[in-house]
Amino acid sequence: EGKSTTALALARNFAQMGRRVLLIEADLRNPSLRKVMGVSGEIGLSNLLAGSHAVQDAVLDTRQDGLKVIVAGPLPPNPAELLSGSKLVSLLTIAAEHYDQVIIDGPPVMGIADAPILANIAHGTMLVVHSGKTRINIAQAAIKRLLAARARLVGCLLTQYDARAAGHGYNYEG
Protein backbone atom coordinates (compact mmCIF):
# COMPACT_ATOMS: atom_id res chain seq x y z
CA GLU A 1 0.00 0.00 0.00
CA GLY A 2 2.84 2.37 0.73
CA LYS A 3 1.97 2.96 4.41
CA SER A 4 5.49 3.88 5.47
CA THR A 5 6.11 6.02 2.40
CA THR A 6 2.83 7.84 3.05
CA ALA A 7 3.63 8.38 6.74
CA LEU A 8 7.08 9.71 5.85
CA ALA A 9 5.67 12.02 3.16
CA LEU A 10 3.10 13.41 5.62
CA ALA A 11 5.80 13.92 8.26
CA ARG A 12 8.09 15.69 5.79
CA ASN A 13 5.27 17.92 4.55
CA PHE A 14 4.32 18.99 8.07
CA ALA A 15 8.00 19.67 8.85
CA GLN A 16 8.30 21.79 5.70
CA MET A 17 5.37 23.84 6.98
CA GLY A 18 7.46 24.66 10.07
CA ARG A 19 5.84 22.19 12.45
CA ARG A 20 7.81 20.07 14.89
CA VAL A 21 7.09 16.49 13.84
CA LEU A 22 7.78 13.11 15.43
CA LEU A 23 7.38 10.09 13.18
CA ILE A 24 7.00 6.84 15.13
CA GLU A 25 7.50 3.54 13.35
CA ALA A 26 5.04 1.24 15.09
CA ASP A 27 5.14 -1.65 12.64
CA LEU A 28 7.06 -3.95 14.97
CA ARG A 29 6.76 -6.95 12.64
CA ASN A 30 8.02 -5.63 9.30
CA PRO A 31 9.69 -2.23 9.79
CA SER A 32 11.11 -0.32 6.83
CA LEU A 33 11.69 3.30 7.87
CA ARG A 34 15.19 2.68 9.18
CA LYS A 35 16.36 1.64 5.73
CA VAL A 36 14.46 4.36 3.88
CA MET A 37 15.71 7.13 6.17
CA GLY A 38 19.22 5.79 6.59
CA VAL A 39 19.18 5.90 10.40
CA SER A 40 20.32 3.46 13.06
CA GLY A 41 17.70 1.05 14.33
CA GLU A 42 19.45 -0.34 17.37
CA ILE A 43 17.27 1.52 19.85
CA GLY A 44 13.64 2.15 19.01
CA LEU A 45 10.01 1.84 19.96
CA SER A 46 10.28 -1.78 21.09
CA ASN A 47 12.99 -0.77 23.59
CA LEU A 48 10.84 2.08 24.93
CA LEU A 49 7.77 -0.10 25.32
CA ALA A 50 9.80 -2.84 27.01
CA GLY A 51 11.17 -0.25 29.45
CA SER A 52 14.84 -0.82 28.62
CA HIS A 53 15.55 2.70 27.33
CA ALA A 54 14.39 6.28 27.82
CA VAL A 55 12.60 8.31 25.14
CA GLN A 56 15.60 10.57 24.52
CA ASP A 57 17.67 7.47 23.65
CA ALA A 58 15.31 6.54 20.82
CA VAL A 59 14.48 9.89 19.21
CA LEU A 60 16.70 10.30 16.15
CA ASP A 61 17.49 13.39 14.11
CA THR A 62 16.82 13.34 10.40
CA ARG A 63 18.26 15.37 7.54
CA GLN A 64 15.11 17.51 7.54
CA ASP A 65 14.66 20.39 9.97
CA GLY A 66 11.76 19.87 12.33
CA LEU A 67 11.48 16.12 11.74
CA LYS A 68 12.53 13.52 14.31
CA VAL A 69 11.93 9.79 14.14
CA ILE A 70 11.62 6.81 16.46
CA VAL A 71 12.23 3.62 14.49
CA ALA A 72 10.83 0.23 15.46
CA GLY A 73 14.02 -1.06 17.09
CA PRO A 74 14.70 -4.76 17.62
CA LEU A 75 11.79 -6.98 16.58
CA PRO A 76 10.00 -8.19 19.71
CA PRO A 77 8.41 -11.62 20.11
CA ASN A 78 5.12 -10.02 21.29
CA PRO A 79 4.33 -6.80 19.36
CA ALA A 80 0.62 -6.65 20.23
CA GLU A 81 1.36 -7.09 23.92
CA LEU A 82 3.93 -4.26 23.85
CA LEU A 83 1.61 -1.93 21.92
CA SER A 84 -1.35 -2.54 24.23
CA GLY A 85 0.56 -1.61 27.38
CA SER A 86 0.37 1.76 29.13
CA LYS A 87 3.85 2.81 28.00
CA LEU A 88 2.69 3.65 24.49
CA VAL A 89 0.00 5.97 25.85
CA SER A 90 2.63 7.62 28.07
CA LEU A 91 4.99 8.00 25.11
CA LEU A 92 2.29 9.63 23.00
CA THR A 93 1.35 11.97 25.84
CA ILE A 94 4.97 13.08 26.24
CA ALA A 95 5.37 13.41 22.46
CA ALA A 96 2.26 15.61 22.20
CA GLU A 97 3.85 18.02 24.69
CA HIS A 98 7.05 18.39 22.65
CA TYR A 99 5.84 18.09 19.04
CA ASP A 100 3.16 19.79 16.98
CA GLN A 101 2.44 16.63 15.03
CA VAL A 102 2.98 12.98 15.95
CA ILE A 103 2.57 10.53 13.08
CA ILE A 104 2.46 6.80 13.72
CA ASP A 105 3.46 4.49 10.89
CA GLY A 106 1.44 1.39 11.70
CA PRO A 107 1.23 -2.18 10.40
CA PRO A 108 -1.45 -3.54 8.05
CA VAL A 109 -4.97 -3.56 9.46
CA MET A 110 -5.95 -7.05 8.41
CA GLY A 111 -4.64 -10.22 9.99
CA ILE A 112 -3.00 -8.98 13.18
CA ALA A 113 -4.13 -7.14 16.30
CA ASP A 114 -1.51 -4.36 16.19
CA ALA A 115 -3.24 -1.82 13.91
CA PRO A 116 -6.58 -1.78 15.79
CA ILE A 117 -4.68 -1.29 19.07
CA LEU A 118 -2.81 1.69 17.61
CA ALA A 119 -5.93 3.10 15.97
CA ASN A 120 -7.76 3.03 19.29
CA ILE A 121 -4.99 5.04 20.97
CA ALA A 122 -4.36 7.57 18.18
CA HIS A 123 -6.34 10.79 17.87
CA GLY A 124 -6.98 10.03 14.21
CA THR A 125 -6.39 7.17 11.79
CA MET A 126 -5.89 7.33 8.04
CA LEU A 127 -6.35 4.15 6.03
CA VAL A 128 -3.91 3.75 3.14
CA VAL A 129 -5.26 1.79 0.17
CA HIS A 130 -3.27 0.66 -2.87
CA SER A 131 -5.11 1.62 -6.05
CA GLY A 132 -5.86 -1.29 -8.34
CA LYS A 133 -4.47 -3.83 -5.87
CA THR A 134 -6.49 -3.61 -2.65
CA ARG A 135 -9.86 -5.23 -3.23
CA ILE A 136 -12.92 -3.23 -2.22
CA ASN A 137 -14.18 -5.91 0.18
CA ILE A 138 -10.79 -5.95 1.95
CA ALA A 139 -10.81 -2.15 2.30
CA GLN A 140 -14.37 -2.31 3.65
CA ALA A 141 -13.39 -5.04 6.12
CA ALA A 142 -10.42 -2.95 7.24
CA ILE A 143 -12.68 0.04 7.87
CA LYS A 144 -15.11 -2.14 9.86
CA ARG A 145 -12.22 -3.54 11.89
CA LEU A 146 -10.91 -0.06 12.68
CA LEU A 147 -14.36 1.23 13.63
CA ALA A 148 -14.89 -1.82 15.87
CA ALA A 149 -11.66 -0.83 17.65
CA ARG A 150 -13.16 2.66 18.18
CA ALA A 151 -10.72 4.28 15.79
CA ARG A 152 -11.38 7.86 14.79
CA LEU A 153 -11.11 7.36 11.05
CA VAL A 154 -10.19 10.70 9.45
CA GLY A 155 -9.98 9.45 5.90
CA CYS A 156 -8.58 7.11 3.34
CA LEU A 157 -5.61 7.78 1.10
CA LEU A 158 -5.44 6.12 -2.29
CA THR A 159 -1.83 5.40 -3.29
CA GLN A 160 -0.23 4.48 -6.59
CA TYR A 161 -3.23 5.58 -8.63
CA ASP A 162 -2.65 5.53 -12.38
CA ALA A 163 -5.39 7.35 -14.27
CA ARG A 164 -4.30 5.82 -17.60
CA ALA A 165 -4.58 2.27 -16.25
CA ALA A 166 -7.92 3.07 -14.66
CA GLY A 167 -9.30 4.35 -17.95
CA HIS A 168 -9.94 7.83 -16.63
CA GLY A 169 -8.20 11.03 -17.47
CA TYR A 170 -8.57 14.73 -17.38
CA ASN A 171 -9.91 15.86 -20.70
CA TYR A 172 -12.93 17.65 -22.05
CA GLU A 173 -14.08 14.85 -24.31
CA GLY A 174 -14.19 12.01 -21.77
Secondary structure as a PSIPRED ss2 file (coil, helix, strand):
# PSIPRED VFORMAT (PSIPRED V4.0)

   1 E C   1.000  0.000  0.000
   2 G C   1.000  0.000  0.000
   3 K H   0.000  1.000  0.000
   4 S H   0.000  1.000  0.000
   5 T H   0.000  1.000  0.000
   6 T H   0.000  1.000  0.000
   7 A H   0.000  1.000  0.000
   8 L H   0.000  1.000  0.000
   9 A H   0.000  1.000  0.000
  10 L H   0.000  1.000  0.000
  11 A H   0.000  1.000  0.000
  12 R H   0.000  1.000  0.000
  13 N H   0.000  1.000  0.000
  14 F H   0.000  1.000  0.000
  15 A H   0.000  1.000  0.000
  16 Q H   0.000  1.000  0.000
  17 M C   1.000  0.000  0.000
  18 G C   1.000  0.000  0.000
  19 R C   1.000  0.000  0.000
  20 R C   1.000  0.000  0.000
  21 V E   0.000  0.000  1.000
  22 L E   0.000  0.000  1.000
  23 L E   0.000  0.000  1.000
  24 I E   0.000  0.000  1.000
  25 E E   0.000  0.000  1.000
  26 A C   1.000  0.000  0.000
  27 D C   1.000  0.000  0.000
  28 L C   1.000  0.000  0.000
  29 R C   1.000  0.000  0.000
  30 N C   1.000  0.000  0.000
  31 P C   1.000  0.000  0.000
  32 S C   1.000  0.000  0.000
  33 L H   0.000  1.000  0.000
  34 R H   0.000  1.000  0.000
  35 K H   0.000  1.000  0.000
  36 V H   0.000  1.000  0.000
  37 M H   0.000  1.000  0.000
  38 G C   1.000  0.000  0.000
  39 V C   1.000  0.000  0.000
  40 S C   1.000  0.000  0.000
  41 G C   1.000  0.000  0.000
  42 E C   1.000  0.000  0.000
  43 I C   1.000  0.000  0.000
  44 G C   1.000  0.000  0.000
  45 L H   0.000  1.000  0.000
  46 S H   0.000  1.000  0.000
  47 N H   0.000  1.000  0.000
  48 L H   0.000  1.000  0.000
  49 L H   0.000  1.000  0.000
  50 A H   0.000  1.000  0.000
  51 G C   1.000  0.000  0.000
  52 S C   1.000  0.000  0.000
  53 H C   1.000  0.000  0.000
  54 A C   1.000  0.000  0.000
  55 V H   0.000  1.000  0.000
  56 Q H   0.000  1.000  0.000
  57 D H   0.000  1.000  0.000
  58 A H   0.000  1.000  0.000
  59 V C   1.000  0.000  0.000
  60 L E   0.000  0.000  1.000
  61 D E   0.000  0.000  1.000
  62 T C   1.000  0.000  0.000
  63 R C   1.000  0.000  0.000
  64 Q C   1.000  0.000  0.000
  65 D C   1.000  0.000  0.000
  66 G C   1.000  0.000  0.000
  67 L E   0.000  0.000  1.000
  68 K E   0.000  0.000  1.000
  69 V E   0.000  0.000  1.000
  70 I E   0.000  0.000  1.000
  71 V C   1.000  0.000  0.000
  72 A C   1.000  0.000  0.000
  73 G C   1.000  0.000  0.000
  74 P C   1.000  0.000  0.000
  75 L C   1.000  0.000  0.000
  76 P C   1.000  0.000  0.000
  77 P C   1.000  0.000  0.000
  78 N C   1.000  0.000  0.000
  79 P H   0.000  1.000  0.000
  80 A H   0.000  1.000  0.000
  81 E H   0.000  1.000  0.000
  82 L H   0.000  1.000  0.000
  83 L H   0.000  1.000  0.000
  84 S C   1.000  0.000  0.000
  85 G C   1.000  0.000  0.000
  86 S H   0.000  1.000  0.000
  87 K H   0.000  1.000  0.000
  88 L H   0.000  1.000  0.000
  89 V H   0.000  1.000  0.000
  90 S H   0.000  1.000  0.000
  91 L H   0.000  1.000  0.000
  92 L H   0.000  1.000  0.000
  93 T H   0.000  1.000  0.000
  94 I H   0.000  1.000  0.000
  95 A H   0.000  1.000  0.000
  96 A H   0.000  1.000  0.000
  97 E H   0.000  1.000  0.000
  98 H H   0.000  1.000  0.000
  99 Y C   1.000  0.000  0.000
 100 D C   1.000  0.000  0.000
 101 Q E   0.000  0.000  1.000
 102 V E   0.000  0.000  1.000
 103 I E   0.000  0.000  1.000
 104 I E   0.000  0.000  1.000
 105 D E   0.000  0.000  1.000
 106 G C   1.000  0.000  0.000
 107 P C   1.000  0.000  0.000
 108 P C   1.000  0.000  0.000
 109 V C   1.000  0.000  0.000
 110 M C   1.000  0.000  0.000
 111 G C   1.000  0.000  0.000
 112 I C   1.000  0.000  0.000
 113 A C   1.000  0.000  0.000
 114 D H   0.000  1.000  0.000
 115 A H   0.000  1.000  0.000
 116 P H   0.000  1.000  0.000
 117 I H   0.000  1.000  0.000
 118 L H   0.000  1.000  0.000
 119 A H   0.000  1.000  0.000
 120 N H   0.000  1.000  0.000
 121 I H   0.000  1.000  0.000
 122 A C   1.000  0.000  0.000
 123 H C   1.000  0.000  0.000
 124 G C   1.000  0.000  0.000
 125 T E   0.000  0.000  1.000
 126 M E   0.000  0.000  1.000
 127 L E   0.000  0.000  1.000
 128 V E   0.000  0.000  1.000
 129 V E   0.000  0.000  1.000
 130 H E   0.000  0.000  1.000
 131 S C   1.000  0.000  0.000
 132 G C   1.000  0.000  0.000
 133 K C   1.000  0.000  0.000
 134 T C   1.000  0.000  0.000
 135 R C   1.000  0.000  0.000
 136 I H   0.000  1.000  0.000
 137 N H   0.000  1.000  0.000
 138 I H   0.000  1.000  0.000
 139 A H   0.000  1.000  0.000
 140 Q H   0.000  1.000  0.000
 141 A H   0.000  1.000  0.000
 142 A H   0.000  1.000  0.000
 143 I H   0.000  1.000  0.000
 144 K H   0.000  1.000  0.000
 145 R H   0.000  1.000  0.000
 146 L H   0.000  1.000  0.000
 147 L H   0.000  1.000  0.000
 148 A H   0.000  1.000  0.000
 149 A C   1.000  0.000  0.000
 150 R C   1.000  0.000  0.000
 151 A C   1.000  0.000  0.000
 152 R C   1.000  0.000  0.000
 153 L E   0.000  0.000  1.000
 154 V E   0.000  0.000  1.000
 155 G E   0.000  0.000  1.000
 156 C E   0.000  0.000  1.000
 157 L E   0.000  0.000  1.000
 158 L E   0.000  0.000  1.000
 159 T E   0.000  0.000  1.000
 160 Q C   1.000  0.000  0.000
 161 Y C   1.000  0.000  0.000
 162 D C   1.000  0.000  0.000
 163 A H   0.000  1.000  0.000
 164 R H   0.000  1.000  0.000
 165 A H   0.000  1.000  0.000
 166 A H   0.000  1.000  0.000
 167 G C   1.000  0.000  0.000
 168 H C   1.000  0.000  0.000
 169 G C   1.000  0.000  0.000
 170 Y C   1.000  0.000  0.000
 171 N C   1.000  0.000  0.000
 172 Y C   1.000  0.000  0.000
 173 E C   1.000  0.000  0.000
 174 G C   1.000  0.000  0.000
